[in-house]
Amino acid sequence: MTNRAHRASWLSAIGTIVLLLCGLTLSAQEASSPVPTIRQASSFRVSLPLRDLAKRPTLPNYRLQTGRFSAQQTLTGGGSNFSIGVNGIGLGSGFSEFTPDANYPDDNIAVGGNNPAQIVQVVNNSVVVFDKSLNALTPPVPISELLGEFGGACSAGTPIGHPIAQYDRAAGQWLIAETVVTAQPYFSTACIGVSSGSDATGGYNLYQFPLNDVTGGYMDLPKWGVMPSGFFQSNDNFGGDGKTFQGAYECAYDRAAMETGGNAAQVCFQLTTSDFALLPADLDSPAPPPANQDEFLFSLLNSSNLALYSFHTDWTDPTKAFMTGSGASQLFSLPSFTPACNGVGLAACVPQLNTPILLDVLGDRLLYRVAYYDDIPAQVPKTALPPHYQHWLILHDSTASGGNTAETWYELYATTKSVPVTSIRLLQSGTYAPDSTNHRWMGSIARDKQGNILMGYSISSSSIYPSIAITGRLESDPLGTMEDELHVIAGSGSYSGVFDFDMYRWGDYTSMRLDPADGCTLWYTNEYYTMTGTANWSTQINSARFSGCE
């Protein structure tokens, strides 16, 4: 089985080309909009508190089911106006009561406010709750024990991995989600838990939603975004055989109903094979998007274009839902770049110390997350950035001029705060490669309330073990530039590897998160190895903030 789409080499630009600074209207329904599939939850109930699940006899964790531009910055930024704060171990080797049972962690975090002050980390296939000093408030709990507590597909199915943790800052509630599949022919189910209150160690409203039609479907690489208009889930559908790419499969869930524990609807769209690896925007700002604005999703179409999509929901009448952009028909022109691995797109090309094994690079897609921020004008000391506008931060791997893998990032913004959005433009972008030796890849990006950006990633070469680093920029720095990087932790081992579907896998879901309690602190998690091995990874969680952000 594959969990990657081997598309034709970088699809040629099709449909409506949207030039770099040209207006783009996305909210009007297109005649080509796919037909929505509308379902109610197949089952739902309230779980036992997560803290009580942690006290029950520990069940074995399931093993993963295998299956299938802009200017380049070649100099350091001359110092760093940010610093690392809390820095400690997450789930993985070295963490009490936990032994990795998957070849890669897919680790990510959600960060809550200060009532209570908590962080939720998920890996394949466990969840743990920390306070913001990284004291564990629960031992590791198998995600399947929480989400599959009351039987059904979420109990009987096999997790595909790729769990996601989210925090809905508007409601002060948590979301934990994972997809499971049945034996071939594959049928997929979204298993979702939404906390019934602000305490992540408490009870969860549990939901199960089917993710396929009567012919089945292996829904892989799910990504989630939280917006006032719903919970948004993006999948790639590899069909009932788990091998034949059917196109992106996009779903929205009735957020308001799920947060109160009521019966909830799901609306899904099967897109075309030209639509791949969409990322939904994910709300970071205290200010929401303009009322009734559609959700925006993005995909890396080729080496000079993003594909843009909008998802319109109507939970009073879900039949009125529609999507625009199907068939990669809405394009946003990018400064041309060289895809990662020298144009191969999806391959392994990152070297490590003391091994010939090269690590996986996801050069054919955007990296988790698309961070959305709607400015509150009084909070932002505007110099370079346009005032009053919406911002989307986007990131992917590319190849630098020295042949090493680098992080290419973009900041898009809307020129209005009206509905529909009349224009989305590129404010700035850059490729961060301050040397030609080290490879930087598998990153995540977000910003604080003052417009300062922080970007985290893995860093490795033939002379260093895979490690974790961060870089960033003040809002007042020259556009398209990052400051000197700081190393979060130095690895002391390499991934010796299990050859897994044409590459040696590295976690896909590293995540940078803004702390909603102060709007200044950013939290980051990623993986590394303390000793060379196959599935003995560790993870690290750190905070960082910019000087002067109050």
C-alpha positions in Angstrom: 0.0 0.0 0.0 1.2 3.5 -0.6 0.6 6.6 1.5 2.2 8.8 -1.0 0.9 10.0 -4.4 3.4 9.5 -7.2 1.8 12.1 -9.5 3.0 12.9 -13.0 6.1 15.1 -12.8 4.9 18.4 -11.4 1.6 19.0 -13.1 1.5 21.6 -15.8 -0.4 24.8 -14.9 -4.0 24.5 -15.7 -7.2 26.5 -15.3 -7.2 30.1 -14.3 -3.7 31.5 -13.8 -3.6 34.0 -11.0 -0.6 36.3 -11.3 1.5 37.2 -8.3 -0.2 40.4 -7.3 -3.5 39.9 -9.1 -6.8 39.9 -7.3 -8.4 36.5 -6.7 -12.1 36.0 -5.8 -12.8 32.6 -4.3 -16.2 32.8 -2.6 -18.5 32.6 -5.6 -19.8 29.0 -6.3 -18.4 27.5 -9.5 -20.3 25.5 -11.9 -17.6 22.9 -11.5 -18.0 22.5 -7.8 -18.1 18.8 -6.8 -21.2 17.4 -5.3 -21.1 17.3 -1.4 -21.5 14.1 0.5 -23.4 14.7 3.7 -23.3 12.3 6.7 -24.3 12.3 10.3 -21.9 10.8 12.9 -22.2 7.0 12.8 -22.0 7.1 16.6 -21.2 9.6 19.3 -20.9 9.7 23.1 -18.9 11.2 26.0 -15.6 9.4 27.0 -14.3 8.7 30.5 -11.9 11.5 31.5 -8.5 11.1 29.9 -6.9 11.2 33.3 -9.0 8.2 34.3 -8.2 6.3 31.2 -4.5 6.8 32.1 -5.1 5.0 35.4 -6.6 1.9 33.7 -4.3 -1.0 32.7 -2.3 0.1 29.8 -3.2 -1.6 26.5 -0.5 -2.3 23.9 -0.1 0.5 21.3 -1.2 -0.4 17.8 1.6 -0.5 15.3 1.2 1.6 12.2 -0.4 -0.2 9.3 2.1 0.0 6.4 0.8 1.1 3.1 1.7 3.1 0.7 10.7 32.2 -5.8 12.0 34.4 -4.0 15.5 35.3 -3.1 17.6 32.6 -1.4 19.2 33.6 1.9 22.8 32.4 1.8 24.0 34.5 4.8 23.1 34.5 8.4 20.9 37.2 9.6 23.4 38.9 12.0 22.1 37.8 15.4 18.8 36.6 16.8 16.1 38.7 18.4 14.4 35.6 19.8 15.5 33.2 22.5 14.6 29.6 23.6 12.7 29.3 26.9 11.3 26.0 28.1 13.1 23.1 26.4 12.4 19.5 27.4 11.8 15.9 26.3 8.4 14.9 24.8 7.0 11.4 24.0 9.7 9.0 22.7 12.8 7.2 23.9 13.8 8.5 27.3 10.2 9.4 28.3 8.8 7.7 31.4 6.4 4.8 30.7 6.7 5.1 26.9 8.5 3.0 24.3 8.2 4.0 20.6 6.3 1.4 18.6 6.3 3.0 15.2 9.1 3.8 12.7 8.4 7.5 12.9 6.5 9.6 15.4 4.5 12.2 13.3 4.7 14.3 16.5 2.7 17.4 16.9 1.3 19.6 19.7 -1.6 21.8 20.6 -1.2 24.7 23.0 -4.0 26.0 25.2 -4.6 29.1 27.2 -3.8 29.5 30.9 -7.1 28.2 32.4 -5.6 25.6 32.7 -2.2 26.1 31.2 -1.7 22.9 29.2 -0.1 21.4 26.1 -1.2 18.2 24.3 1.3 16.2 22.4 0.4 13.3 20.1 2.7 10.8 18.4 2.1 7.4 16.7 0.0 6.3 18.6 -0.2 7.9 22.0 -1.3 11.2 23.6 0.0 13.0 26.7 -1.0 16.2 28.5 1.7 18.5 29.9 1.6 21.8 31.8 3.6 24.6 30.4 6.7 23.7 32.4 6.5 20.3 30.6 5.5 18.4 33.6 3.4 15.4 32.5 -0.2 15.6 33.8 -1.0 12.2 32.5 1.1 9.2 31.5 1.1 8.3 27.8 -2.4 7.0 26.8 -2.9 5.0 23.5 -5.1 7.2 21.3 -7.1 4.2 20.3 -8.1 3.7 24.0 -9.5 7.2 24.1 -11.1 7.5 20.6 -12.2 3.8 20.4 -13.5 3.6 23.9 -17.1 2.7 23.0 -16.4 0.2 20.2 -17.3 0.5 16.5 -14.9 1.2 13.7 -12.6 3.3 15.9 -12.1 0.3 18.2 -11.9 -2.4 15.6 -10.0 -0.6 12.9 -6.2 -0.2 12.5 -4.9 3.3 13.0 -2.9 4.6 10.0 -0.9 6.9 12.3 -0.8 10.7 11.6 -2.7 11.7 14.7 -3.5 15.4 15.1 -4.0 17.5 18.2 -5.7 20.9 18.0 -6.8 23.7 20.4 -9.9 25.8 19.5 -9.0 29.1 21.2 -12.4 30.6 20.6 -14.2 27.8 22.5 -11.3 26.9 24.8 -11.6 23.2 23.8 -9.3 20.5 22.5 -9.6 18.2 19.4 -7.7 14.9 19.1 -8.2 13.0 15.8 -7.0 9.9 14.1 -8.1 7.8 11.1 -8.5 4.1 11.2 -9.0 1.6 8.3 -10.4 -1.9 8.0 -8.7 -4.8 6.2 -8.6 -4.7 2.4 -10.7 -3.5 0.7 -10.0 -0.5 2.8 -12.7 1.6 4.5 -11.7 4.6 6.5 -13.2 6.2 9.6 -12.4 9.5 11.2 -12.2 9.1 14.9 -12.5 12.4 16.7 -12.5 13.5 20.3 -13.5 17.1 21.3 -13.0 17.9 24.9 -16.2 18.7 26.9 -14.3 21.5 28.7 -11.0 23.4 28.8 -9.2 20.7 30.8 -7.4 18.4 28.3 -7.3 15.7 31.0 -11.1 15.6 31.3 -13.8 13.9 29.2 -14.2 14.1 25.4 -17.2 14.1 23.1 -16.4 11.1 20.8 -17.4 10.9 17.2 -17.0 8.4 14.4 -17.6 9.4 10.8 -17.1 7.3 7.7 -14.7 8.7 5.1 -15.6 6.8 1.9 -18.3 5.6 -0.4 -19.5 2.0 -1.0 -16.3 1.2 -2.9 -14.1 2.0 0.0 -11.1 4.3 0.3 -7.8 4.5 2.1 -7.7 8.1 3.4 -4.1 9.0 4.1 -2.1 11.9 5.5 -5.0 13.7 7.2 -4.4 17.3 8.1 -6.7 19.4 10.3 -7.6 23.1 10.6 -9.8 24.9 13.1 -11.9 27.8 12.0 -15.2 29.3 13.4 -17.0 27.8 10.4 -16.0 24.3 11.3 -13.3 21.7 11.8 -11.7 21.0 8.4 -10.0 17.8 7.5 -7.9 17.2 4.3 -7.1 13.6 3.1 -5.6 11.9 0.1 -7.8 9.1 -1.1 -5.9 6.0 -2.4 -9.1 3.9 -3.1 -10.2 0.6 -1.8 -7.0 -1.1 -2.9 -4.9 1.4 -1.0 -2.8 2.0 -4.2 -4.8 3.9 -6.8 -4.9 7.7 -6.1 -8.4 9.0 -6.4 -7.7 12.6 -5.5 -8.0 14.8 -2.5 -10.9 14.2 -0.1 -11.9 17.3 1.8 -14.3 17.3 4.8 -15.8 19.8 7.2 -17.4 19.0 10.5 -20.0 20.9 12.5 -17.7 22.4 15.2 -20.5 24.0 17.3 -22.4 20.7 17.6 -19.4 18.6 18.4 -18.2 21.0 21.1 -21.5 20.7 22.9 -21.7 16.9 22.5 -24.7 16.9 20.1 -25.3 15.0 16.9 -23.1 16.5 14.2 -22.9 16.6 10.4 -20.0 16.0 8.1 -19.7 17.4 4.6 -17.1 16.0 2.2 -16.0 16.6 -1.3 -14.1 14.1 -3.6 -11.8 16.2 -5.7 -9.9 15.1 -8.8 -6.5 13.5 -9.3 -5.1 16.9 -10.0 -5.8 17.9 -6.4 -3.3 16.6 -3.9 -2.2 17.2 -0.3 -4.3 20.2 0.5 -3.7 22.1 3.7 -6.5 23.9 5.5 -5.8 27.2 7.1 -5.6 27.0 10.9 -6.7 29.9 13.1 -4.0 31.4 15.4 -5.2 34.9 16.1 -7.8 36.0 18.7 -9.6 37.8 16.0 -11.5 35.4 13.6 -11.8 35.8 9.9 -14.6 38.1 8.7 -18.0 36.7 9.4 -19.2 34.2 6.8 -15.8 34.0 5.1 -15.1 30.6 3.5 -12.2 28.4 4.6 -9.1 28.6 2.4 -7.0 25.6 1.6 -3.7 25.5 -0.3 -1.7 22.9 -2.3 1.8 23.0 -3.9 0.9 22.3 -7.5 4.3 22.7 -9.1 7.5 24.7 -9.0 5.8 28.0 -9.7 2.2 27.7 -8.5 0.0 27.1 -5.5 -3.4 25.7 -6.0 -6.0 27.6 -3.9 -9.4 26.3 -2.8 -12.3 27.6 -0.8 -14.8 25.6 1.3 -18.2 27.1 2.0 -20.2 25.6 4.8 -23.8 26.1 5.9 -24.7 24.0 9.0 -28.3 25.1 8.9 -28.6 23.5 5.4 -25.5 21.4 4.7 -26.7 20.7 1.1 -25.6 24.3 0.4 -22.0 23.5 1.0 -19.6 23.9 -2.0 -15.9 24.1 -2.9 -14.1 26.1 -5.5 -10.8 25.2 -7.0 -11.4 21.6 -7.9 -9.2 20.3 -10.7 -6.5 22.8 -9.7 -8.5 25.5 -11.4 -7.5 28.4 -9.1 -3.7 29.1 -9.2 -1.5 31.5 -7.4 1.8 32.3 -9.1 4.9 31.8 -7.0 8.6 32.9 -7.6 10.0 29.8 -9.3 12.0 27.4 -7.1 13.8 24.1 -7.5 11.8 21.2 -5.8 13.6 19.3 -3.0 15.9 16.5 -3.9 17.0 18.4 -7.1 13.6 18.2 -8.7 12.7 14.6 -7.9 9.9 16.0 -5.8 9.2 13.1 -3.4 12.4 11.3 -2.5 15.1 10.7 0.2 18.1 13.0 -0.1 19.0 14.2 3.4 22.4 12.7 4.6 23.1 11.8 8.2 26.3 11.3 10.2 27.9 7.8 10.1 25.4 6.1 7.8 24.8 6.0 4.0 21.0 6.1 4.6 19.3 9.3 3.2 16.2 10.6 4.9 12.7 11.3 3.4 11.9 14.8 2.1 8.3 15.7 1.2 9.2 18.0 -1.7 5.9 17.6 -3.5 3.7 19.2 -0.8 3.2 21.9 1.7 4.3 21.2 5.3 2.0 21.3 8.3 0.5 23.9 9.1 -1.0 26.8 7.2 -1.0 29.4 10.1 -3.7 32.0 9.8 -3.6 35.3 11.6 -6.1 38.2 11.4 -4.4 41.3 12.7 -5.8 43.5 15.5 -4.4 46.8 14.3 -3.7 48.3 17.7 -1.5 45.3 18.6 0.9 45.4 15.6 3.6 48.1 15.3 3.2 48.3 11.5 6.3 49.0 9.5 6.6 46.5 6.6 3.4 44.6 6.8 0.1 46.0 5.4 -2.3 47.0 8.2 -5.6 45.5 9.1 -5.3 42.4 6.8 -5.4 38.7 7.0 -2.2 36.7 6.8 -1.4 33.0 5.8 2.0 31.5 6.5 3.0 28.7 4.2 6.2 26.5 4.0 7.7 23.7 1.9 11.0 22.0 1.2 13.1 23.0 -1.8 16.6 22.7 -3.1 19.1 25.5 -2.5 21.7 26.6 -5.0 24.3 24.5 -3.1 22.3 21.4 -3.7 21.2 21.1 0.0 17.6 20.9 1.1 16.2 24.2 2.4 13.0 25.7 3.7 11.1 28.0 1.4 8.4 30.1 3.1 5.7 32.5 2.1 3.5 35.1 3.7 0.3 35.8 1.9 -2.2 38.5 2.8 -5.7 39.6 1.8 -6.1 43.2 0.6 -9.5 43.5 2.3 -11.4 42.3 5.3 -14.6 41.9 3.4 -16.6 39.0 2.1 -15.9 37.8 -0.4 -12.1 38.2 -0.4 -11.3 40.1 -3.6 -7.5 39.6 -3.6 -4.9 37.5 -2.0 -1.3 38.6 -2.6 2.3 37.6 -1.7 3.8 39.9 0.9 7.2 38.2 1.2 9.0 34.9 0.7 12.4 33.5 1.2 14.5 30.3 1.0 16.5 29.8 4.1 19.9 28.2 3.3 22.6 30.1 5.3 25.2 27.5 4.3 25.6 25.0 1.5 26.5 22.0 3.8 23.5 21.5 6.1 20.1 20.3 5.0 17.1 21.9 6.6 13.8 20.2 6.0 10.4 19.1 7.4 9.6 22.4 9.1 6.7 24.4 10.5 6.0 28.1 10.7 3.9 30.6 12.7 3.9 34.2 13.9 3.2 36.1 17.1 0.7 39.0 17.6 3.3 41.6 16.5 4.0 39.9 13.2 7.3 38.3 14.2 7.7 34.9 12.5 9.4 31.8 13.9 10.2 28.7 11.8 11.4 25.3 13.2 12.9 22.4 11.2 15.1 19.4 11.2 18.8 19.9 10.3 21.3 17.2 9.3 24.3 16.6 7.1 27.0 14.0 6.6 28.9 15.6 9.5 26.1 16.0 12.0 23.3 13.8 13.3 19.7 14.9 12.6 19.0 17.8 15.1 16.4 20.4 15.7 16.8 24.2 15.0 14.7 27.3 14.8 15.1 30.6 13.0 12.9 33.7 12.9 12.4 37.3 11.9 11.2 40.5 13.5 8.3 42.2 11.7 10.7 45.1 11.0 13.5 42.9 9.5 14.1 43.2 5.7 11.4 41.4 3.8 12.2 37.8 2.9 15.0 37.3 5.5 15.5 35.3 8.6 17.8 35.9 11.5 20.6 33.5 12.8 19.3 30.1 13.7 19.4 28.6 17.2 19.8 24.9 17.9 17.1 23.5 20.1 18.8 20.1 20.6 21.7 18.3 18.9 20.9 14.7 17.9 23.4 12.0 18.9 22.3 9.2 16.6 21.0 8.6 13.1 17.9 6.7 11.8 19.3 3.4 10.6 16.0 2.7 9.0 13.4 0.4 7.7 13.0 1.0 4.0 9.4 2.2 3.8 7.8 2.8 0.4 10.7 4.1 -1.6 12.3 6.2 1.3 13.5 6.2 4.9 10.7 8.0 6.7 10.9 11.1 8.9 8.0 12.5 10.8 5.6 14.6 8.7 3.8 16.6 11.3 6.3 18.7 13.2 4.4 21.8 14.4 5.0 25.4 15.5 2.2 26.7 17.7 1.3 30.1 19.1 0.5 30.3 22.8 -3.0 31.9 23.0 -2.3 32.9 26.6 0.1 35.8 25.7 0.2 35.9 21.9 4.0 36.1 22.1 5.3 32.7 23.1 5.6 30.1 20.3 6.0 26.3 21.0 7.7 23.8 18.7 8.0 20.0 18.6 10.1 17.8 16.4 11.9 14.4 16.4 15.6 13.4 16.8 17.6 10.3 17.8 19.8 10.0 20.9 21.4 6.8 19.5 21.4 5.3 16.1 18.5 2.9 15.6 15.3 2.2 13.7 12.3 3.1 15.9 14.0 4.5 19.0 13.2 8.2 18.2 12.9 10.9 20.8 10.9 14.2 20.6 11.6 17.6 22.0 9.3 20.4 22.9 10.5 24.0 23.3 9.2 27.5 23.7 10.7 30.6 22.2 9.7 34.3 22.0 11.0 37.5 20.5 12.4 40.2 22.7 10.1 43.2 23.0 6.9 41.2 22.5 4.6 42.0 25.4 
